[in-house]
Amino acid sequence: MDIQQIEALLKHTQDSFDIYKATGTETSRAHAQEQALQLARSLERPRDAILKLAYSPAIVMAVKVALDMKVFPILAEASSPVPLAKLAAAKPADPILVERILRVLVANSIVAEPAPCEYLPTALSKELTQRPSIGVLESLFCEFLPSFQKTPEFLEATNYRNPDDPLVAPLQYTHELGKKNGFTWLCENPLALSRFNSFMEGQRADRLHWGDWFPVDEQILDHPEITSETPLLVDIGAGRGHDLIGFRQRFPDATGKLILEDLSTVIDEVKGAQDLAAAKVDTQVFDFFNEVQPVQGARAYYFKNVMHDWSDEKAAIIFNNLKPAMKRGFSKIIMEEYILPDQNASSLPCTTDMAVMIFCSGLERTRQRWDNLLKANGLRALKYWVREGEGLGIIEAELAE
Ligand SMILES: C[S@@+](CC[C@H](N)C(=O)[O-])C[C@H]1O[C@@H](n2cnc3c(N)ncnc32)[C@H](O)[C@@H]1O
């Protein structure tokens, strides 16, 4: 260990924390966290680091078991330490097993243990009672993890060609799906679909809704042609409609309609899980590969985490089915996606890139790749609104001249 280097990191961490304390901004918080992480890593010995990294799936497994044993709702309500026997009685489960699972959670700050075999919630245990975060954990564990495990074998069998066919991805290889795309597979498995839709609700995590940082008034709302009948925002591949609901909360007086589009099975599931009427969100069944966009002349066609699911070839089909509905000089495409930096991308965009690769041969894109994709499809980027660190950016585009 290089003590001087560690001292320098310690100072950077202190400095960045001071800036966060003084400004309270999200950027400074993220920077301070990154510095603290680098400091912690510099104090770890390499072989220890590798050993812990390799064991990390066991932590996710322990959380999944704890979710199944209903540990978190009991802990979340506790105002005094909960004895092991009470947690074991919830399922019921063998107390020895519960103790072993909880040890993993305590060691990873997911649960606190103020006295032997007595437990209190942390912020993470409380979060694990919320549908979006449960969805993140369960969908990645149940639907994605088996394919992560098979991916090296798949890539060797395909001579390390970059996956670009959604029908030939690690998912099909793992589950022997034949020529079935991942979303069709989800639609045939109600529990998996429900987990996935919850996962998508949770995928934004604590990162800001675009309405909190993007100049929505100037770029979308302030236009003289918008009336109450105008489709204001069409969320294509919207999942549970959380982004539209968030938009309505932030802009309750916005003129025009909010429309949620997705596959019919998804819309049926969403209607059972979400109160769309309360947010005045309309629904429209739409298959973006096989139909032309039915909502004509919207102010904004919004895609979040949709294009990253698809290769350039598939994205072209989606754009070609959208363009006939766009009104030149009025309609915009708003894509909320990662805009990868050319170097030193942070961890979350990179692991998301692995997830979309195994699920449908998708990919996260750099700004250059986004630009090439838009130009190749008769579209023009108006502006790339880039977020630092792990934030999703906005690609604002329109029909090219
Ligand atoms: C990665 S999810 C993103 C969901 C949501 N936009 C979000 O960011 O939380 C992709 C969405 O695209 C939808 N989708 C997949 N294939 C589709 C198709 N052919 N037509 C319309 N929607 C589709 C899925 O059902 C899913 O809701």
Ligand as a Chemical Component Dictionary entry (heavy atoms), coordinates in Angstrom:
data_LIG
# 
_chem_comp.id                   LIG 
_chem_comp.type                 NON-POLYMER 
_chem_comp.pdbx_formal_charge   0 
_chem_comp.three_letter_code    LIG 
# 
loop_
_chem_comp_atom.comp_id 
_chem_comp_atom.atom_id 
_chem_comp_atom.alt_atom_id 
_chem_comp_atom.type_symbol 
_chem_comp_atom.charge 
_chem_comp_atom.model_Cartn_x 
_chem_comp_atom.model_Cartn_y 
_chem_comp_atom.model_Cartn_z 
_chem_comp_atom.pdbx_ordinal 
LIG C1  C1  C 0  -36.402 -1.626 -20.483 1  
LIG S1  S1  S 1  -38.121 -1.454 -20.402 2  
LIG C2  C2  C 0  -38.290 0.291  -20.103 3  
LIG C3  C3  C 0  -39.575 0.646  -19.421 4  
LIG C4  C4  C 0  -39.720 2.133  -19.083 5  
LIG N1  N1  N 0  -39.596 2.968  -20.259 6  
LIG C5  C5  C 0  -38.701 2.545  -18.060 7  
LIG O1  O1  O 0  -37.692 3.154  -18.413 8  
LIG O2  O2  O -1 -38.881 2.238  -16.897 9  
LIG C6  C6  C 0  -38.573 -1.624 -22.088 10 
LIG C7  C7  C 0  -40.056 -1.505 -22.343 11 
LIG O3  O3  O 0  -40.291 -1.690 -23.754 12 
LIG C8  C8  C 0  -41.454 -2.477 -23.908 13 
LIG N2  N2  N 0  -41.425 -3.151 -25.211 14 
LIG C9  C9  C 0  -40.652 -4.194 -25.580 15 
LIG N3  N3  N 0  -40.922 -4.558 -26.833 16 
LIG C10 C10 C 0  -41.891 -3.712 -27.268 17 
LIG C11 C11 C 0  -42.576 -3.574 -28.510 18 
LIG N4  N4  N 0  -42.327 -4.395 -29.542 19 
LIG N5  N5  N 0  -43.493 -2.589 -28.627 20 
LIG C12 C12 C 0  -43.750 -1.758 -27.576 21 
LIG N6  N6  N 0  -43.136 -1.842 -26.379 22 
LIG C13 C13 C 0  -42.215 -2.810 -26.232 23 
LIG C14 C14 C 0  -41.391 -3.444 -22.761 24 
LIG O4  O4  O 0  -42.626 -4.062 -22.503 25 
LIG C15 C15 C 0  -40.896 -2.553 -21.624 26 
LIG O5  O5  O 0  -41.942 -1.954 -20.932 27 
# 
loop_
_chem_comp_bond.comp_id 
_chem_comp_bond.atom_id_1 
_chem_comp_bond.atom_id_2 
_chem_comp_bond.value_order 
_chem_comp_bond.pdbx_ordinal 
LIG C1  S1  SING 1  
LIG S1  C2  SING 2  
LIG S1  C6  SING 3  
LIG C2  C3  SING 4  
LIG C3  C4  SING 5  
LIG C4  N1  SING 6  
LIG C4  C5  SING 7  
LIG C5  O1  DOUB 8  
LIG C5  O2  SING 9  
LIG C6  C7  SING 10 
LIG C7  O3  SING 11 
LIG C7  C15 SING 12 
LIG O3  C8  SING 13 
LIG C8  N2  SING 14 
LIG C8  C14 SING 15 
LIG N2  C9  SING 16 
LIG N2  C13 SING 17 
LIG C9  N3  DOUB 18 
LIG N3  C10 SING 19 
LIG C10 C11 SING 20 
LIG C10 C13 DOUB 21 
LIG C11 N4  SING 22 
LIG C11 N5  DOUB 23 
LIG N5  C12 SING 24 
LIG C12 N6  DOUB 25 
LIG N6  C13 SING 26 
LIG C14 O4  SING 27 
LIG C14 C15 SING 28 
LIG C15 O5  SING 29 
# 
